[in-house]
Amino acid sequence: MMSSARGFTLIELLIAIAISAILAVGTLFLVQASRTTYQTLTVSNEYQSQLTRVIRTLTNDFTQWAPDRPVKDAFGDNQAAMHLDEVDGLSLTRNGWGLSQFVDLERSSLQRVQYRLAVPGSELCPWLDEEAENDKGGCLVRSHTLQLDDDGSLEWRHQTLLRPVKTMSFSFMARYDGETGEFDKWPPDVPFGQEGEPDLFAVEFTLTTGEGDAITRMVAVPRNPDPTTTGGNSGSNEESGGSGAD
Protein backbone atom coordinates (compact mmCIF):
# COMPACT_ATOMS: atom_id res chain seq x y z
CA MET A 1 0.00 0.00 0.00
CA MET A 2 1.14 3.54 -0.74
CA SER A 3 1.36 5.96 2.24
CA SER A 4 -1.14 8.77 2.38
CA ALA A 5 1.34 11.37 3.81
CA ARG A 6 0.35 14.94 3.04
CA GLY A 7 2.10 18.33 3.36
CA PHE A 8 0.87 21.69 4.65
CA THR A 9 -1.79 23.39 2.70
CA LEU A 10 -1.30 26.96 1.48
CA ILE A 11 -3.67 28.27 4.13
CA GLU A 12 -1.74 26.54 6.91
CA LEU A 13 1.54 28.00 5.66
CA LEU A 14 0.05 31.50 5.54
CA ILE A 15 -1.24 31.14 9.10
CA ALA A 16 2.16 29.95 10.32
CA ILE A 17 3.90 32.85 8.59
CA ALA A 18 1.42 35.35 10.10
CA ILE A 19 1.95 33.96 13.61
CA SER A 20 5.74 34.10 13.18
CA ALA A 21 5.51 37.71 11.97
CA ILE A 22 3.39 38.71 14.97
CA LEU A 23 5.87 37.08 17.37
CA ALA A 24 8.81 38.79 15.63
CA VAL A 25 7.16 42.22 15.80
CA GLY A 26 6.26 41.69 19.46
CA THR A 27 9.83 40.65 20.26
CA LEU A 28 11.19 43.72 18.45
CA PHE A 29 8.92 46.07 20.41
CA LEU A 30 9.93 44.34 23.65
CA VAL A 31 13.64 44.77 22.88
CA GLN A 32 13.14 48.43 21.91
CA ALA A 33 11.15 49.10 25.09
CA SER A 34 13.87 47.46 27.18
CA ARG A 35 16.57 49.56 25.50
CA THR A 36 14.55 52.75 25.98
CA THR A 37 13.98 51.94 29.65
CA TYR A 38 17.68 51.19 30.12
CA GLN A 39 18.72 54.47 28.47
CA THR A 40 16.18 56.43 30.53
CA LEU A 41 17.40 54.85 33.77
CA THR A 42 21.03 55.46 32.78
CA VAL A 43 20.39 59.15 32.11
CA SER A 44 18.37 59.48 35.33
CA ASN A 45 21.09 57.79 37.40
CA GLU A 46 23.77 60.00 35.86
CA TYR A 47 21.68 63.10 36.56
CA GLN A 48 21.14 62.06 40.18
CA SER A 49 24.85 61.33 40.54
CA GLN A 50 25.67 64.83 39.26
CA LEU A 51 23.23 66.39 41.73
CA THR A 52 24.75 64.38 44.57
CA ARG A 53 28.26 65.44 43.55
CA VAL A 54 27.25 69.12 43.34
CA ILE A 55 25.66 69.07 46.79
CA ARG A 56 28.63 67.22 48.28
CA THR A 57 31.15 69.60 46.69
CA LEU A 58 29.34 72.73 47.84
CA THR A 59 28.85 71.29 51.33
CA ASN A 60 32.52 70.33 51.66
CA ASP A 61 33.71 73.76 50.54
CA PHE A 62 31.44 75.56 53.00
CA THR A 63 32.31 73.29 55.94
CA GLN A 64 36.02 73.84 55.20
CA TRP A 65 35.71 77.61 54.88
CA ALA A 66 38.68 79.54 56.29
CA PRO A 67 36.95 82.65 57.72
CA ASP A 68 40.18 84.32 58.86
CA ARG A 69 41.92 84.29 55.46
CA PRO A 70 40.98 87.11 53.07
CA VAL A 71 42.92 87.41 49.80
CA LYS A 72 44.49 90.24 47.84
CA ASP A 73 43.21 91.12 44.37
CA ALA A 74 45.32 92.34 41.45
CA PHE A 75 45.18 95.92 42.81
CA GLY A 76 46.50 94.92 46.22
CA ASP A 77 43.14 95.37 47.95
CA ASN A 78 41.82 92.78 50.37
CA GLN A 79 38.82 90.65 49.38
CA ALA A 80 36.80 88.91 52.05
CA ALA A 81 37.33 85.25 52.92
CA MET A 82 33.83 84.77 51.48
CA HIS A 83 32.59 87.18 48.87
CA LEU A 84 29.43 87.23 46.73
CA ASP A 85 29.58 89.20 43.50
CA GLU A 86 26.80 89.58 40.93
CA VAL A 87 29.25 89.02 38.06
CA ASP A 88 31.86 86.60 39.40
CA GLY A 89 29.56 84.63 41.69
CA LEU A 90 30.57 83.33 45.11
CA SER A 91 34.25 83.13 46.08
CA LEU A 92 35.63 81.69 49.29
CA THR A 93 38.84 80.48 50.88
CA ARG A 94 38.75 76.87 52.04
CA ASN A 95 40.96 74.57 54.08
CA GLY A 96 41.99 71.01 53.38
CA TRP A 97 43.30 71.42 49.83
CA GLY A 98 46.71 70.00 50.68
CA LEU A 99 45.12 66.71 51.81
CA SER A 100 45.10 64.80 48.52
CA GLN A 101 46.19 61.24 47.78
CA PHE A 102 46.82 62.15 44.16
CA VAL A 103 49.43 64.86 44.79
CA ASP A 104 52.93 63.98 45.99
CA LEU A 105 54.34 67.52 45.98
CA GLU A 106 53.81 69.79 48.95
CA ARG A 107 51.28 72.53 48.31
CA SER A 108 49.26 75.10 50.21
CA SER A 109 46.58 73.75 52.51
CA LEU A 110 44.36 76.69 51.52
CA GLN A 111 42.54 77.13 48.24
CA ARG A 112 40.45 79.91 46.70
CA VAL A 113 37.35 78.54 44.97
CA GLN A 114 34.60 80.25 43.03
CA TYR A 115 31.10 79.24 41.98
CA ARG A 116 29.38 80.93 39.08
CA LEU A 117 26.51 80.31 36.68
CA ALA A 118 27.85 80.63 33.13
CA VAL A 119 25.35 81.41 30.38
CA PRO A 120 25.15 79.18 27.27
CA GLY A 121 27.46 80.35 24.52
CA SER A 122 30.07 81.77 26.92
CA GLU A 123 33.64 80.56 27.18
CA LEU A 124 32.81 78.44 30.22
CA CYS A 125 29.56 77.06 28.77
CA PRO A 126 29.80 76.37 24.99
CA TRP A 127 26.73 75.98 22.82
CA LEU A 128 25.27 72.48 22.50
CA ASP A 129 24.17 71.01 19.17
CA GLU A 130 20.57 70.70 20.40
CA GLU A 131 19.06 74.19 20.67
CA ALA A 132 16.42 72.98 23.13
CA GLU A 133 19.13 71.97 25.60
CA ASN A 134 20.66 75.46 25.46
CA ASP A 135 17.30 76.97 26.42
CA LYS A 136 17.11 74.89 29.60
CA GLY A 137 19.85 76.84 31.38
CA GLY A 138 23.55 77.45 31.78
CA CYS A 139 26.48 75.71 33.45
CA LEU A 140 27.31 75.61 37.14
CA VAL A 141 31.09 76.10 37.13
CA ARG A 142 33.49 75.61 40.02
CA SER A 143 36.85 77.32 39.61
CA HIS A 144 39.99 77.33 41.73
CA THR A 145 43.42 78.93 41.73
CA LEU A 146 46.86 77.59 42.53
CA GLN A 147 47.56 80.50 44.87
CA LEU A 148 45.46 82.74 47.04
CA ASP A 149 46.74 86.27 46.47
CA ASP A 150 46.69 87.78 42.98
CA ASP A 151 50.13 89.04 41.98
CA GLY A 152 49.01 89.74 38.42
CA SER A 153 49.52 86.18 37.20
CA LEU A 154 46.56 84.52 38.89
CA GLU A 155 45.15 81.67 36.80
CA TRP A 156 41.74 80.09 37.35
CA ARG A 157 41.06 76.44 36.56
CA HIS A 158 37.47 75.58 35.75
CA GLN A 159 35.25 72.54 36.16
CA THR A 160 31.62 72.22 35.02
CA LEU A 161 29.67 70.57 37.84
CA LEU A 162 26.17 70.55 36.37
CA ARG A 163 24.29 71.47 33.21
CA PRO A 164 21.66 72.74 32.68
CA VAL A 165 21.08 75.06 35.66
CA LYS A 166 18.50 77.85 35.58
CA THR A 167 19.28 79.76 38.75
CA MET A 168 21.72 79.73 41.67
CA SER A 169 21.30 81.80 44.82
CA PHE A 170 22.83 82.08 48.28
CA SER A 171 21.58 83.29 51.65
CA PHE A 172 23.78 84.00 54.66
CA MET A 173 22.69 83.41 58.24
CA ALA A 174 24.55 85.53 60.77
CA ARG A 175 24.31 87.05 64.22
CA TYR A 176 24.67 90.77 64.42
CA ASP A 177 24.22 93.14 67.32
CA GLY A 178 22.69 90.40 69.47
CA GLU A 179 20.17 89.28 66.84
CA THR A 180 20.06 86.57 64.17
CA GLY A 181 19.37 87.69 60.63
CA GLU A 182 19.47 86.59 57.01
CA PHE A 183 21.52 88.46 54.41
CA ASP A 184 21.32 88.19 50.63
CA LYS A 185 24.93 89.36 50.10
CA TRP A 186 28.26 88.82 51.80
CA PRO A 187 29.98 90.71 53.24
CA PRO A 188 26.78 92.58 54.10
CA ASP A 189 26.40 96.32 54.27
CA VAL A 190 26.95 97.45 57.85
CA PRO A 191 24.39 100.08 58.95
CA PHE A 192 25.79 103.55 59.42
CA GLY A 193 27.05 104.08 62.93
CA GLN A 194 27.40 100.37 63.69
CA GLU A 195 30.76 98.81 64.44
CA GLY A 196 31.96 95.29 63.71
CA GLU A 197 30.53 92.79 61.25
CA PRO A 198 27.91 90.04 61.43
CA ASP A 199 29.11 86.66 62.67
CA LEU A 200 28.34 84.19 59.88
CA PHE A 201 27.28 80.71 61.06
CA ALA A 202 25.43 79.14 58.09
CA VAL A 203 25.01 79.46 54.33
CA GLU A 204 21.95 78.36 52.38
CA PHE A 205 22.25 77.65 48.66
CA THR A 206 19.44 77.02 46.18
CA LEU A 207 19.81 75.54 42.69
CA THR A 208 17.08 75.32 40.08
CA THR A 209 18.01 72.87 37.36
CA GLY A 210 16.90 72.88 33.74
CA GLU A 211 14.90 69.74 34.50
CA GLY A 212 12.72 71.69 36.92
CA ASP A 213 14.22 70.42 40.18
CA ALA A 214 14.80 72.89 43.02
CA ILE A 215 17.52 71.94 45.50
CA THR A 216 18.00 73.83 48.76
CA ARG A 217 20.53 73.03 51.46
CA MET A 218 21.72 74.89 54.54
CA VAL A 219 25.29 74.28 55.66
CA ALA A 220 26.85 75.29 58.96
CA VAL A 221 30.18 77.06 58.43
CA PRO A 222 33.15 77.48 60.80
CA ARG A 223 32.84 80.45 63.12
CA ASN A 224 35.36 83.23 62.85
CA PRO A 225 37.15 83.99 66.13
CA ASP A 226 37.77 87.52 64.80
CA PRO A 227 34.73 88.59 62.68
CA THR A 228 36.49 91.75 61.49
CA THR A 229 38.58 89.68 59.07
CA THR A 230 35.59 88.39 57.08
CA GLY A 231 35.28 91.70 55.33
CA GLY A 232 38.86 91.65 54.18
CA ASN A 233 40.03 94.56 56.32
CA SER A 234 42.96 92.76 57.87
CA GLY A 235 46.24 91.84 56.28
CA SER A 236 46.72 88.48 54.57
CA ASN A 237 50.47 88.09 54.41
CA GLU A 238 50.88 86.21 57.66
CA GLU A 239 49.24 83.03 56.34
CA SER A 240 51.67 80.55 54.81
CA GLY A 241 49.09 79.43 52.25
CA GLY A 242 49.35 82.59 50.16
CA SER A 243 51.52 81.20 47.42
CA GLY A 244 50.93 77.46 47.32
CA ALA A 245 51.13 75.60 44.03
CA ASP A 246 50.81 72.10 42.64
Secondary structure, DSSP 8 states (H G I E B T S, - for coil): ---------HHHHHHHHHHHHHHHHHHHHHHHHHHHHHHHHHHHHHHHHHHHHHHHHHHHHHHTB-TT--EE-TTS-EE-SEEEETTTEEEEEES-TT--TT--S---S-EEEEEEEE-TTBTTB---SSHHHHHT-EEEEEEEESSSS-SS---EEEEEEEEEEEEEEEEEEEEETTEEEEESSSS----TT--S--EEEEEEEEEEETTS-EEEEEEE----SSGGGTTT-S--SS-GGGG---
